[in-house]
Structure formats: structure tokens, C-alpha cells
Amino acid sequence: IIEPLASRCAKFRFKPLSQEIMSSRIQYICQEEGLILDPD
């Protein structure tokens, strides 16, 4: 991205999520959507 455009953008830095956090979030979403998720 050229500098004049980049200077107008918000910059976010994200760290990788742990396996435990991803797993619990996916389980929560499936539960809220009424989906059955195989734990394997």
C-alpha cells in the first residue's frame, strides 16, 4: 500500500491464538448455532 493511503489506515497487530482459545471459541459458536461438533 502506498504511504499516503497507509498513513490514513488504522494498524492492528494480532498475535496467534492458542489451540485452547481457538477450540473453546469454535465450541461456543457451534453451540450458539445449534451445530454438533465432533471433538476429533
Secondary structure, DSSP 4 states (H G I P E B T S, - for coil): --HHHHTTS-----PPPPHHHHHHHHHHHHHHHT------
